[in-house]
C-alpha cells in the first residue's frame, strides 16, 4: 500500500511526502475519497465553517498545524499556496479538517457544504486537485440528494442509499492511480456534498445510516450487483445485454410502477431530412429508397426492442438515441410535414432501478427491500461494512 501511495504522489508530481496529506488507505467503513469539481479547472478553493484545522506538508519537514476560521488555497507561480492566518505560505499539500460540515467556494464562486475534510494538492502546472475525505454513509447521503433531486420518500431514499453504497464498494478503486477513489460527476455518482436545508439533510442522513453497511450481492457468486439506475423505464426494463454483457439481475421485465409518472412519455421533433439522412449514411442507401424511408419514418415500437431492422441490416436503437440526444431508445415515429415526430417512453438507458418507479413504489407503501427485489430480481442484501 505504501508503494501505491508513493506511486500516486509521484504521478501527481508531488514528492513522497504527499502520501502523508492523503492519509492512509481508508478501510471501507471509514472514508471515501471524492474528487470534487472533477469536470472543472480548479485554480483556487476556499474553506470555512467554524474552527478549521489546516495541516501543512512540506518536503520531509514535520507538518505545521494552524487553527483558523477560513482557509484559502490557490496556485501561484507553479506552487501551492494557502492562507489560514492572514499570511500566504507555500506547501506541497494541505489537509483541512473541521468539527462540523465545511462551507466551500469553488470554481465560478459555486458554494457548497461538505461533510468530512479535504486535501488540496497541486495538479499539473497551474491547477488544484481537491479531494473530499468523507465517511461512507455521509457520502451516500450526498449521492441520494444529488441523484434523486426533487423525489423524496424514506423507502425510496433507503433503496437509493443501498444502490449507491453497492456501486461505491464495487468501483472504489476506479481512480486509485489518480489519488482518489471516485469523482463527483456521472463517471462515478453525482455528489455535491450536503444540502443547506437542515431538515432535508437530517432525513438524508437517516436514510443512509439506517441502511449502513448494506449492499446488494449476486446470489450465486457473492459478487457486487452492478447497480445501474435511470430516471424512468417507461414501463419496461431493458436487459443489460442490450448495452454490454448480460448480468443475471439486470433483465428485461415489465415495470408498471414507472407508468403515469412525470417522465414516462416524451415527444421530440426533428427535421425529416436530417433524420432520414442519418440512416442513409449509416446503411449506405439512397435518399429516394422508399422502403428505407418507410422503415425509419414510421417506426412502431409498442414494446422495447434492441434493433431497428431494414433490408436484412440492423442498427441498435440506443445508437439512434445517442446520435439525436433522445431521452431513451424506446420510441416510435410519425411524419408531420417536413418533420419527424418522435414519441418516446422513459428517460435513460432503462437498465436496473427506475427512480420514478421506485418513488411510486414508496408512495404505495413498498419497503426499500421490495423496491430492490423488483429492480434487481434474484439479488440479496448483505451487510459487509
C-alpha positions as CSV (number, residue, x, y, z in Angstrom):
1,X,0.0,0.0,0.0
2,X,2.9,2.4,0.8
3,X,4.3,1.8,-2.7
4,X,0.8,2.5,-4.2
5,X,0.6,5.8,-2.3
6,X,4.1,6.8,-3.3
7,X,3.4,6.0,-7.0
8,X,0.3,8.1,-6.8
9,X,2.2,11.0,-5.3
10,X,4.9,10.8,-8.0
11,X,2.3,10.6,-10.7
12,X,0.8,13.9,-9.4
13,X,4.3,15.5,-9.4
14,X,4.3,16.0,-5.6
15,X,7.1,14.0,-4.0
16,X,6.9,11.2,-1.4
17,X,5.5,13.3,1.4
18,X,2.2,13.8,-0.4
19,X,1.1,10.4,0.9
20,X,1.0,12.0,4.4
21,X,-1.5,14.5,3.3
22,X,-3.7,12.0,1.5
23,X,-3.5,9.9,4.7
24,X,-3.5,6.1,4.9
25,X,-5.7,4.0,2.6
26,X,-9.1,4.1,4.4
27,X,-11.0,1.0,5.3
28,X,-14.4,0.5,3.6
29,X,-16.3,1.6,6.7
30,X,-14.2,4.7,7.2
31,X,-13.6,7.2,4.5
32,X,-14.4,7.8,0.8
33,X,-12.1,10.0,-1.3
34,X,-14.1,12.1,-3.7
35,X,-12.5,14.4,-6.3
36,X,-14.8,17.5,-6.2
37,X,-15.5,19.7,-9.2
38,X,-13.9,16.9,-11.2
39,X,-15.1,18.3,-14.6
40,X,-13.8,21.9,-13.8
41,X,-10.5,23.6,-13.9
42,X,-9.8,24.4,-10.2
43,X,-7.3,27.2,-9.6
44,X,-8.4,28.2,-6.1
45,X,-10.6,26.9,-3.4
46,X,-12.0,28.5,-0.1
47,X,-13.0,26.7,3.1
48,X,-14.9,28.0,6.0
49,X,-17.2,26.8,8.8
50,X,-16.2,27.0,12.4
51,X,-12.8,26.2,13.8
52,X,-10.7,24.7,10.9
53,X,-7.5,22.8,11.4
54,X,-5.2,23.0,8.5
55,X,-2.2,20.7,8.3
56,X,0.6,21.9,6.0
57,X,3.1,19.4,4.5
58,X,6.4,20.5,3.1
59,X,9.1,18.0,2.0
60,X,10.4,15.9,4.9
61,X,9.7,18.6,7.5
62,X,7.3,18.0,10.3
63,X,3.9,19.2,9.3
64,X,2.6,22.6,10.6
65,X,-0.9,22.8,12.1
66,X,-2.9,26.0,12.2
67,X,-6.4,26.7,13.6
68,X,-8.4,29.4,11.8
69,X,-12.0,30.2,10.7
70,X,-11.1,30.2,6.9
71,X,-8.5,28.6,4.6
72,X,-7.9,29.9,1.1
73,X,-5.8,27.6,-1.2
74,X,-4.6,28.5,-4.7
75,X,-1.7,28.1,-7.2
76,X,0.9,30.8,-7.6
77,X,3.9,30.5,-9.9
78,X,3.6,26.8,-10.0
79,X,3.4,26.4,-6.2
80,X,0.5,25.6,-4.0
81,X,0.0,28.5,-1.6
82,X,-2.5,28.8,1.2
83,X,-3.7,31.5,3.6
84,X,-5.1,30.5,7.0
85,X,-3.9,33.3,9.3
86,X,-3.6,36.3,7.1
87,X,-0.2,35.2,5.6
88,X,0.3,33.3,2.3
89,X,2.7,30.4,2.6
90,X,3.7,27.6,0.2
91,X,3.2,23.9,0.9
92,X,3.3,20.7,-1.0
93,X,-0.2,19.9,0.1
94,X,-2.7,21.0,2.7
95,X,-5.2,18.9,4.7
96,X,-8.3,20.8,6.1
97,X,-10.4,19.4,8.9
98,X,-13.2,20.8,11.0
99,X,-15.6,19.9,13.8
100,X,-18.7,20.5,11.6
101,X,-19.6,20.4,7.8
102,X,-17.4,22.7,5.8
103,X,-18.7,25.6,3.7
104,X,-16.7,25.9,0.5
105,X,-16.4,28.2,-2.5
106,X,-15.2,26.5,-5.7
107,X,-14.8,27.4,-9.4
108,X,-17.1,30.3,-10.6
109,X,-17.9,31.1,-7.0
110,X,-20.1,28.0,-6.5
111,X,-20.8,27.5,-2.8
112,X,-21.4,24.1,-1.3
113,X,-21.5,22.4,2.1
114,X,-19.5,19.2,2.6
115,X,-19.2,16.7,5.4
116,X,-15.7,15.3,6.4
117,X,-12.5,17.0,5.5
118,X,-10.4,17.9,2.4
119,X,-6.9,17.5,0.9
120,X,-5.7,20.1,-1.6
121,X,-2.8,19.2,-3.8
122,X,-1.2,20.7,-6.9
123,X,-2.4,19.2,-10.3
124,X,-0.2,19.8,-13.3
125,X,1.4,23.2,-13.5
126,X,-1.5,25.5,-12.6
127,X,-4.4,23.6,-11.2
128,X,-5.6,22.2,-7.9
129,X,-6.8,18.7,-7.1
130,X,-9.3,19.0,-4.3
131,X,-10.4,15.7,-2.6
132,X,-13.2,15.4,0.0
133,X,-12.4,12.7,2.6
134,X,-15.8,11.7,3.9
135,X,-17.3,8.8,5.9
136,X,-19.1,6.4,3.6
137,X,-22.6,7.0,4.8
138,X,-22.2,10.8,4.7
139,X,-21.1,10.4,1.1
140,X,-24.1,8.1,0.4
141,X,-26.4,10.8,1.9
142,X,-25.0,13.3,-0.6
143,X,-25.4,11.0,-3.5
144,X,-29.1,10.4,-2.7
145,X,-29.6,14.2,-2.6
146,X,-27.9,14.8,-6.0
147,X,-29.1,11.8,-7.9
148,X,-32.8,11.9,-6.8
149,X,-33.3,15.7,-6.7
150,X,-37.0,16.5,-6.0
151,X,-38.1,12.9,-5.5
152,X,-38.5,12.2,-1.8
153,X,-39.6,9.4,0.5
154,X,-37.9,7.3,3.1
155,X,-38.1,4.0,1.4
156,X,-37.0,5.5,-2.0
157,X,-34.0,7.1,-0.3
158,X,-33.1,3.9,1.5
159,X,-33.2,2.0,-1.7
160,X,-31.0,4.6,-3.4
161,X,-28.7,4.5,-0.4
162,X,-28.1,0.8,-0.9
163,X,-27.7,1.2,-4.6
164,X,-25.1,4.0,-4.1
165,X,-23.2,2.1,-1.4
166,X,-23.0,-1.0,-3.6
167,X,-21.8,1.0,-6.6
168,X,-19.1,2.6,-4.5
169,X,-18.0,-0.8,-3.0
170,X,-17.6,-2.3,-6.4
171,X,-15.9,0.7,-8.0
172,X,-13.8,2.3,-5.2
173,X,-10.5,1.6,-6.9
174,X,-11.6,3.1,-10.3
175,X,-9.4,6.2,-9.9
176,X,-6.8,4.9,-7.4
177,X,-3.9,5.8,-9.6
178,X,-5.0,9.5,-9.6
179,X,-5.0,9.7,-5.8
180,X,-8.8,9.4,-5.1
181,X,-11.5,6.8,-5.4
182,X,-14.4,8.4,-7.2
183,X,-15.4,11.6,-8.9
184,X,-18.4,13.8,-8.2
185,X,-19.9,13.5,-11.7
186,X,-21.6,10.9,-13.8
187,X,-18.4,8.9,-14.3
188,X,-19.0,7.8,-10.7
189,X,-22.1,9.1,-8.9
190,X,-23.2,12.7,-8.8
191,X,-22.3,14.2,-5.4
192,X,-22.4,17.9,-4.4
193,X,-22.0,17.4,-0.7
194,X,-25.0,18.1,1.6
195,X,-28.0,20.4,1.1
196,X,-28.3,23.6,3.0
197,X,-31.8,22.6,4.2
198,X,-31.2,21.2,7.6
199,X,-34.5,19.1,7.7
200,X,-33.7,17.5,4.3
201,X,-30.2,16.9,5.4
202,X,-31.3,15.1,8.6
203,X,-33.7,12.9,6.6
204,X,-31.0,12.0,4.0
205,X,-28.5,11.1,6.8
206,X,-31.2,9.0,8.4
207,X,-31.8,7.1,5.2
208,X,-28.1,6.4,4.7
209,X,-27.4,5.4,8.2
210,X,-30.5,3.2,8.6
211,X,-29.1,1.1,5.8
212,X,-25.5,1.3,7.0
213,X,-23.2,-1.5,5.6
214,X,-25.9,-2.9,3.3
215,X,-25.0,-3.8,-0.3
216,X,-26.5,-6.0,-3.0
217,X,-24.8,-9.2,-3.9
218,X,-25.4,-11.7,-6.7
219,X,-27.0,-14.7,-5.1
220,X,-24.8,-17.3,-6.7
221,X,-21.4,-15.7,-6.9
222,X,-21.4,-13.1,-4.0
223,X,-20.1,-10.5,-6.4
224,X,-21.4,-7.0,-6.1
225,X,-24.5,-6.4,-8.2
226,X,-24.0,-3.8,-10.9
227,X,-26.5,-1.4,-9.5
228,X,-27.3,0.7,-12.6
229,X,-30.2,3.1,-12.4
230,X,-32.0,5.6,-14.5
231,X,-34.8,8.2,-14.3
232,X,-37.8,6.2,-15.8
233,X,-38.2,2.9,-17.6
234,X,-41.3,3.9,-19.5
235,X,-42.9,0.7,-18.2
236,X,-40.4,-1.9,-19.3
237,X,-36.9,-2.5,-18.1
238,X,-34.1,-3.2,-20.6
239,X,-31.8,-6.2,-20.4
240,X,-28.2,-5.2,-19.7
241,X,-27.1,-7.4,-22.6
242,X,-28.5,-4.8,-25.0
243,X,-25.8,-2.5,-23.8
244,X,-23.0,-4.7,-22.6
245,X,-22.6,-8.2,-21.1
246,X,-25.8,-9.7,-19.7
247,X,-25.9,-9.5,-15.9
248,X,-28.1,-12.0,-14.0
249,X,-30.0,-9.3,-12.1
250,X,-30.4,-6.7,-14.9
251,X,-33.1,-8.4,-17.0
252,X,-36.0,-7.4,-19.3
253,X,-39.2,-7.2,-17.3
254,X,-42.5,-5.2,-17.1
255,X,-42.3,-2.2,-14.8
256,X,-45.8,-0.9,-14.3
257,X,-44.7,1.3,-11.4
258,X,-43.0,3.7,-13.9
259,X,-46.2,4.4,-15.8
260,X,-48.1,7.7,-15.3
261,X,-45.0,9.4,-13.9
262,X,-43.7,12.8,-14.9
263,X,-41.0,11.3,-17.3
264,X,-42.9,8.3,-18.6
265,X,-43.6,9.9,-22.0
266,X,-41.9,12.5,-24.2
267,X,-42.1,14.0,-27.7
268,X,-39.4,15.5,-29.9
269,X,-39.4,16.9,-33.4
270,X,-36.5,16.6,-35.9
271,X,-36.1,17.6,-39.5
272,X,-37.2,14.7,-41.7
273,X,-34.3,15.3,-44.0
274,X,-31.8,15.1,-41.1
275,X,-33.5,12.0,-39.7
276,X,-33.5,10.1,-43.0
277,X,-30.1,11.3,-43.9
278,X,-28.6,9.6,-40.8
279,X,-29.9,6.2,-41.8
280,X,-29.0,6.7,-45.4
281,X,-25.4,7.3,-44.4
282,X,-25.3,4.5,-41.9
283,X,-26.6,1.9,-44.2
284,X,-25.2,3.3,-47.5
285,X,-28.6,3.6,-49.0
286,X,-30.3,6.1,-51.4
287,X,-32.3,9.0,-50.0
288,X,-35.0,8.0,-52.5
289,X,-35.3,4.4,-51.3
290,X,-38.9,4.2,-50.4
291,X,-38.5,1.1,-48.3
292,X,-35.9,2.7,-46.1
293,X,-37.9,5.9,-45.8
294,X,-40.9,4.0,-44.7
295,X,-38.8,1.9,-42.2
296,X,-37.4,5.0,-40.4
297,X,-40.3,7.4,-40.7
298,X,-42.9,5.0,-39.4
299,X,-41.1,3.2,-36.6
300,X,-43.5,1.3,-34.4
301,X,-42.1,0.1,-31.1
302,X,-45.0,-0.8,-28.8
303,X,-42.5,-2.8,-26.6
304,X,-38.8,-2.3,-26.2
305,X,-36.7,-3.6,-29.0
306,X,-32.9,-3.8,-29.3
307,X,-32.6,-3.3,-33.0
308,X,-34.1,-1.3,-35.9
309,X,-34.0,-3.6,-38.9
310,X,-34.2,-2.8,-42.6
311,X,-33.3,-5.0,-45.6
312,X,-31.5,-7.5,-43.5
313,X,-29.4,-4.9,-41.7
314,X,-29.6,-3.9,-38.1
315,X,-29.0,-0.7,-36.0
316,X,-29.3,-0.5,-32.3
317,X,-31.9,1.9,-31.1
318,X,-29.5,3.1,-28.5
319,X,-27.2,4.3,-31.2
320,X,-30.1,6.4,-32.7
321,X,-30.8,7.7,-29.2
322,X,-27.1,8.8,-28.7
323,X,-27.0,10.4,-32.2
324,X,-30.0,12.6,-31.7
325,X,-29.9,13.2,-27.9
326,X,-33.2,11.4,-27.3
327,X,-34.3,10.7,-23.7
328,X,-34.5,7.0,-24.3
329,X,-34.1,4.3,-27.0
330,X,-37.8,3.3,-26.7
331,X,-39.7,5.4,-29.3
332,X,-42.0,5.4,-32.3
333,X,-42.1,7.9,-35.2
334,X,-44.6,9.6,-37.5
335,X,-44.3,12.3,-40.2
336,X,-45.7,15.8,-39.8
337,X,-44.9,17.9,-42.8
338,X,-41.2,18.3,-43.1
339,X,-40.6,17.0,-39.6
340,X,-40.4,13.6,-37.9
341,X,-42.4,13.5,-34.6
342,X,-40.7,11.1,-32.1
343,X,-43.0,9.7,-29.4
344,X,-40.8,8.2,-26.7
345,X,-41.2,6.3,-23.4
346,X,-38.9,6.6,-20.4
347,X,-35.8,8.6,-19.6
348,X,-32.4,7.0,-19.5
349,X,-30.9,3.6,-20.5
350,X,-33.8,1.7,-18.9
351,X,-31.5,-0.8,-17.1
352,X,-31.8,-1.5,-13.3
353,X,-33.6,0.7,-10.9
354,X,-36.1,3.2,-12.3
355,X,-36.0,6.2,-9.9
356,X,-39.6,7.3,-10.7
357,X,-40.8,3.7,-10.4
358,X,-39.1,3.3,-7.1
359,X,-40.6,6.6,-6.0
360,X,-44.0,5.4,-6.9
361,X,-43.4,2.1,-5.1
362,X,-42.5,4.0,-1.9
363,X,-45.7,6.1,-2.3
364,X,-47.7,2.8,-2.5
365,X,-46.2,1.5,0.8
366,X,-43.5,-0.8,-0.5
367,X,-40.3,-1.0,1.6
368,X,-36.8,-0.5,0.3
369,X,-36.2,-4.2,0.2
370,X,-39.2,-4.8,-2.0
371,X,-38.1,-2.0,-4.3
372,X,-34.6,-3.6,-4.7
373,X,-36.2,-7.0,-5.2
374,X,-38.3,-5.6,-8.1
375,X,-35.5,-3.8,-9.9
376,X,-32.6,-6.3,-9.2
377,X,-34.5,-9.6,-9.1
378,X,-32.7,-12.5,-7.5
379,X,-30.1,-10.4,-5.7
380,X,-29.6,-10.5,-2.0
381,X,-28.8,-7.9,0.7
382,X,-25.7,-8.4,2.8
383,X,-24.1,-6.3,5.5
384,X,-20.4,-6.2,4.7
385,X,-19.1,-3.0,6.4
